[in-house]
Amino acid sequence: MYVSIEELRKQCNVDFEEDDRMIAKYGAAAERFIERRLNTTYDQIIEENNGVFPEDLEIAILMLAAHWYRVREAVSTVSQSRVPYGIEAQITPFKKMI
């Protein structure tokens, strides 16, 4: 994983270990989801970024995993709206146009 369980826990505002397995699943799923949205691979991005995984993508992974941790159902009774400069803003500079 590109983000640690400690980073995920902190992003989720969790200070206990009981949910670590679920939080790690959300983190792994967020990594896969974002990589697919980029139309490239993380390996290619790291290569283009002098061997470093971009912090912007780490933030996007943390944001998405924390969102999925908090909102565990596919539907909501509460009206939600997209946050400006959120996940899409973090990953757009790394997207490959196809």
C-alpha positions in Angstrom: 0.0 0.0 0.0 1.1 3.5 -0.7 -0.4 4.8 2.6 0.1 3.2 6.0 -2.6 2.0 8.3 -1.4 4.7 10.8 -2.1 7.4 8.1 -5.5 5.9 7.3 -6.4 5.7 11.0 -5.5 9.3 11.5 -7.4 10.4 8.4 -10.5 8.5 9.7 -10.1 10.0 13.2 -9.8 6.5 14.6 -7.5 6.0 17.7 -8.2 2.3 18.1 -7.1 -0.8 16.3 -10.4 -2.8 16.1 -11.3 -1.4 12.7 -7.8 -1.7 11.2 -8.7 -4.6 8.9 -11.7 -2.7 7.4 -9.8 0.6 7.2 -7.0 -1.3 5.3 -9.6 -2.7 2.9 -10.9 0.8 2.2 -7.4 2.1 1.7 -6.5 -0.7 -0.8 -9.8 -0.2 -2.6 -9.2 3.6 -2.8 -5.7 3.0 -4.2 -7.1 0.7 -6.9 -10.0 3.1 -7.7 -7.8 6.1 -8.1 -5.2 4.2 -10.2 -8.0 3.2 -12.6 -9.2 6.8 -12.8 -5.7 7.9 -13.8 -5.5 5.8 -17.0 -1.9 5.0 -16.1 -0.1 3.0 -13.4 1.4 4.2 -10.1 4.7 2.7 -11.3 4.7 5.0 -14.3 3.8 8.0 -12.2 6.6 7.2 -9.7 9.0 6.9 -12.6 8.0 10.3 -14.0 8.2 11.8 -10.5 11.8 10.9 -9.8 11.0 7.7 -8.0 8.6 9.3 -5.5 4.9 8.6 -5.0 3.2 12.0 -5.2 1.8 13.4 -1.9 -1.2 14.7 -3.9 -2.2 11.1 -4.7 -1.5 10.0 -1.1 -4.0 12.7 0.1 -6.6 11.6 -2.5 -6.3 8.0 -1.3 -6.6 9.0 2.3 -9.6 11.2 1.5 -11.5 8.5 -0.4 -10.7 5.8 2.1 -11.9 8.0 5.0 -15.1 8.8 3.1 -15.9 5.2 2.4 -15.1 4.4 6.1 -17.6 7.0 7.3 -20.3 6.4 4.6 -20.6 2.6 4.5 -23.7 2.3 2.4 -24.3 3.0 -1.3 -27.2 5.3 -0.6 -27.8 8.2 1.8 -30.9 9.9 3.2 -28.8 13.1 3.5 -28.2 15.3 0.5 -24.5 15.4 -0.2 -22.5 17.5 -2.6 -19.0 17.3 -4.0 -16.3 19.3 -2.1 -14.5 21.7 -4.4 -10.8 21.0 -4.7 -11.3 17.4 -3.4 -10.2 14.1 -4.8 -10.6 15.0 -8.4 -8.5 18.1 -8.0 -5.8 16.0 -6.4 -5.6 13.4 -9.1 -6.3 15.4 -12.3 -2.7 16.6 -12.8 -1.6 12.9 -13.0 -4.3 11.7 -15.4 -3.2 10.4 -18.8 -5.5 11.3 -21.6 -6.5 8.4 -23.8 
